[in-house]
Amino acid sequence: MPHPWFSVQLLHPQQEACDAFEARFDGLPNTRVVQGRYEALADHDCFVTAGNAYGLMTAGIDAAVIHVLGEGLMRQVQEHIMDVWFGEQPVGTAFVVATGNDARPYLCHAPTMRTPGSIRKTSHVYQATLAAFIAVHRHNMAHDREIRTVVLPAMGTGYGGMAFDEAARQMAVAYAHYLRPPGRPTWDTVVRREKAICYDGPTKVIDR
């Protein structure tokens, strides 16, 4: 089991999203739901952005992040994407960058989509959330200044169009899978994980 270096905060201004977080993350450790906006968020170590593959942070909560932390951060994200992925960051990858802001020192960029558009019926939120947790974990393994507080929005619920409850479900599954890696894989463990990702109880909710 990964070392529990960080706690998780789940942020959204709407009650419906917060209720979904409370229900889906019930029983998972070191989590807290915060109803509010990014601009009013208390000091924290790392915020996860659920943006697009190109690092264009001009809408939704990404725009709020840039409004607070400055356009230089968006350029830094885009330069990293250019250097590592030749300009287009795949869904299911994430990276951590320093913001230069002592109250909010790190940002994790974890796109849920290539370009703005519907991601309903996909596992993109699961993929992006798991990638974000792994990126933070790897940061903590490599740096003296550890990330101890990770804040996530309701991933994929803006332009992605995913319902709050389904986004919260996929995020909670990603966190549970981060906390409990499969170890040496067998097809039985693969099937169990795939069912957890793609099914909500007996109902299949992910097509692709």
Residue, then its C-alpha position, 0 to 999 in steps of 0.5 A: m500500500p502506498h505511504p499515505w503522505f497526503s490528505v485529500q480535499l474535494l472542492h466544489p461550490q454546489q451542494e449537489a457535488c459536495d453531497a456526491f463526494e460525501a456519499r462516494f468517498d464515505g469510508l475512504p481515509n484522509t478525505r474532506v469535502v469543502q464547499g466553496r470556490y478556488e479563490a477562497l480556498a485555504d492554504h494547501d500544498c497542491f491543486v489538481t486541474a482537470g483541464n485539456a491536453y494542451g494546457l489551455m487554462t482559460a475556462g472553468i476552474d482552470a481560469a480561476v487558478i490562473h487568475v490567482l496564480g498568474e498566466g506564467l503558470m499556464r505558460q509553464v504547464q504548456e512548456h512542460i507539455m511541449d517538452v515531454w509530450f510534444g504539445e499534447q498531453p495524453v489523458g491518463t498522465a499527470f505532472v506536478v509543477a511549482t507555482g511560486n506561491d507559498a500558500r499554494p506551492y504546487l499544481c498538478h495538471a491532469p487532463t480529463m479530455r483532449t479538447p473541451g467536449s463531452i466525456r460522458k460514458t468514459s473512464h477519463v475521470y478515473q484515469a486522470t484522478l489516478a494519474a494525479f495521485i501517482a504524480v503526487h506520490r512520485h513527487n513526494m518520493a523525489h523531493d524534500r518538500e512533500i505535498r501533504t494536502v491535495v485538493l481536487p475539483a469535481m473532475g470532468t463535470g464542466y465542459g466534460g459534462m459528466a454528472f457529479d455523482e458519476a465523477a465522484r464515483q470514478m474519483a473515489v475508485a481511483y483513490a481506492h485503487y491508488l491506496r490498494p495497488p493490485g500487486r502481482p497482477t492476475w486476470d482475477t484482479v484485473v477483472r475486479r478492478e475493471k468492474a469497479i471502474c466500469y460498473d456502478g453496482p450491477t449497472k454498466v456506466i462506462d462504454r469506453 
